[in-house]
């Protein structure tokens, strides 16, 4: 009995054919590029905050309108950016990547 005969329902009979498919490789590249881009934006924000606090702490003495310290404003902005970018990734994944993966699986698998 071969592996292709024992594959459970929903599992492709030949995973190598999916991995070799150029559409699958393009999907993997697109997802990687999006993940790396979003991660880079977040890392720049986080490290920017830490480096500013380390090397220019006087900058955080400033006040935003309403008497809110600049450090609190920047921290809240980074948290909001994290939520927004996570939502964007989920939206793109559900809307584009999942449908592409299903189409590839239907065609190849």
C-alpha positions, 0 to 999 in steps of 0.5 A: 500500500502506497502513501497516496492510497492512505492519505486522509480526506482533505490531504493532498495525495502528493504534497510534492506536486503542490510544493513544485507548483509555481503558483504555490511558490508564488503564494509562499513568496507573497506571504513571506514578503508581506510578513517581512514587510509588516514585521520590519515596520513594527520592529522600526517602531519598537526599536525607534521608541527604545533607542529614542528613550535610550539616547534622547530621553529629553525628547520625551519630556515634551507634552502633546496637546492636552498635557499627554506626555509624548512617550505615552502618545508614541507608545499608544501609537505603536500599540495601535499600529500593531493592531492595525497591521495585524488586522491588515495581515488577517484581512489579506490572508483571509481574502487573498491567500486562503482563496489562492491556497484553496485554488492551488489545492483544488487544481493540484491535489 
